[in-house]
Amino acid sequence: MVGIVLVSHTLDLAESLARYLVLLGKPEVPVVPVGGDGGYGGATGSAVLAGIVKANRGDGVVVLGDLGGSVLTARHVIEQEPTCPYAVIADAPFVEGAVAAAMVGGSGASLKSVLTAAEGTRHATKLPQSIDTAPRQP
């Protein structure tokens, strides 16, 4: 099964999202939250690497980051660590991408399918085009 690593600047955010994925009915998907202490530093490279290793069940790992720094840290780890050829970074929104990855991953899908599902959320709209989003006058 494909694992998922949630990399956030704050561990609380990553842990909350991981709990949400369990609530959605996907407790079998290996989801590992990784994060910093809420300061400016964010998640460390060693914490990201440990998360990737922990999430790997042999079918690969999809990594999702909350903000640019998290993605850059994960990217650096994956590019520099020879033991991570099975990890890929999803260019996807943190929450929506994680939900899609868990739903597809829970079916036993391939790494490519899980990554595609996560990245497919990039262009999802939250409001139909017919809804006027302009501010209303009092």
N, C-alpha and C positions, 0 to 999 in steps of 0.2 A: 504494500500500500504506500502511496506517495505521502510523505510527511509535509507539514507546513510549519514554517518558522515565522513568527510575528515579531518584527523588530521595531521597537518604539523608543522614543526619548525617555519615556517613563514606563517602568515595569508595570505599574498599575493599569495603564491603558492596554498594554499587550495582554495582561492576565484577564482583564475584563472581556476583551474580545474573544479570548480562548474559551472562557466560560460561556459566552453567548453561543459559540459554535456547538458546544455540548448541549445547550438548551434547544438548539435547532434539531437535535436528534442525531448528531454525528460524533458520539463519544469514541467510536473506533478509530477515527482519523487521528494520527499522531500529530498533535499541535503543541508546539513549544513556544511559549512567550519569552521574549528577551527584551530587556530594557535597562535604562539607566535609572538613577535615583531621582530624576525630576530636575536635575541641574542642567547646565548647558552642555555637559559632556555627552549625554545620551549613552547608548549601548556601546560597549567596548568590542573590539575585534575578537578578543578571546571569548567573550560571552556569546557572540554571534556564532563563532566556530563551534563552541560547545553545544549550542542549540541545534545547529545543523547536524552534528554527529548524533545527538540524542533523537532527533526527529527521523533520521534515516532508518527505514525498515527494509532497504534493498531496492526500492523502486524509484528512488530519487526524492528530492526535497524542493519545494517551492518556497521562496523567501519573499515576504511582503514587508515593506517599510512604511512607516507613517509619514515621514518627512524626508527631505533631501539628504540630510546628514545620515539618517539610518540606512538609506539606500547606498550612499557612498561607502559607509563602513562595511556593509554586507558585500558590496561589489569588490572592495579591496580584499576582503577575506577570501572570497571565491576565486579571484584572479591569482592571489599569491599563495594559496594553500593547495598543495598538490593532492591532498586527500579529499578535496571537494569537487571532483568532476561531475558528481551527480546532483549538484545544487544549481538552481537557476533563480534569477530574480524576476519577479513579475512586475511589469510596468502597469500597475493597476491601483485604483483607490484602495486604501487600507481595509476598510470595513467591507465594502461590496466585493472586492477581490477575494478577501478571506472567506466570505460566505460562499461565493461561487466555487472556489477551490475546494472547500470542505464538502459541498454538495456533490460535486463531480468526483472528487477523490474518494468519498465514502462508497462509491459504486465500484471501486477497484480499477478506475481508469488509469491510463498511462500518464507518465510525467508530462508529455506533450499535451495531452487532453486537459489535464488539470491546469497547466500554465495557460493554455488557450482560453479556458473558462474564466480564469482570474482576469486575464488581460481583456477579455470581451466586455468587462464592466466599465472600461475606460470611457466609453461614449454613451453610457446609459443616462437618459434624462430622467429627472425626478418629477418634473411637471409636464403634463401634455402641452403641446404647442398652443392649444386652444385657451389655456388659462393666461389671463393677463397678469403679468408679474410686476407691472409698474406700481409705484407707491400710490396709495389712495390719498386724495385730498381730504382734510378734516371737514 
